[in-house]
Each structure stands twice: as C-alpha cells, then as structure tokens.
Amino acid sequence: MIHLLLFIGTTELMLIAGIALLLFGGKKLPEMMRGLGQGIQEFKKGAKEVTEPLEEAKKEIDEIVKE
C-alpha cells in the first residue's frame, strides 16, 4: 500500500486537498491535519519502542554466536 503513495502526483494531491477542503471546511481542516500529524508521530514512537529491544536482542545473539 505504501508503494502506491509514492506514485501520487501533484495533480492528485491537489484534487485530494480540494475535496477535503470542500468536505470539512477551512476551519476544521488544520485541526484534522494536526491530529493526523500527532497520530503519525505516536505511531513512529511506538514502532521505535518495539524495534529497539529486538535490535538489542539480535546484537546479543550475534555476540553469543561469535563465541
């Protein structure tokens, strides 16, 4: 699904932004985008909390295997 987002051009982005503006209005749209940004930030933080212990465990396993 992410690979599909890479192929969205300027025209498509403008069309999506225009539709969002019509649906939600100019006052509500900045609040929604702020919420979306905070959601993405929380997702990244959560993903980092999950992957860091896994990377540390992998390093420990690699050290044990080398011995």
BELWO-V219393 format. One record per backbone hydrogen bond with DSSP energy under -1.0 kcal/mol. CO is the residue of the C=O (numbers start at 1). NH is the residue of the N-H. E is the energy in kcal/mol with one decimal. If there is no record, write none. Layout:
# BELWO-V219393
co/nh/e
CO/NH/E
CO/NH/E
This chain:
# BELWO-V219393
co/nh/e
4/7/-1.1
5/8/-1.2
9/13/-2.2
10/14/-2.5
11/15/-2.3
12/16/-2.5
13/17/-2.6
14/18/-2.5
15/19/-2.3
16/20/-2.5
17/21/-2.3
18/22/-2.2
19/23/-2.5
20/24/-2.7
21/25/-1.8
25/29/-1.5
28/32/-2.0
29/33/-2.5
30/34/-2.2
31/35/-2.2
32/36/-2.3
33/37/-2.5
34/38/-2.3
35/39/-2.2
36/40/-2.3
37/41/-2.2
38/42/-2.3
39/43/-2.2
40/44/-2.4
41/45/-2.2
42/46/-2.5
43/47/-2.5
44/48/-2.2
45/49/-2.1
46/50/-1.3
47/51/-2.4
48/52/-2.3
51/55/-2.4
52/56/-2.3
53/57/-2.3
54/58/-2.1
55/59/-2.1
56/60/-2.2
57/61/-2.4
58/62/-2.5
59/63/-2.1
60/64/-2.1
61/65/-2.5
62/66/-1.9
63/67/-1.1
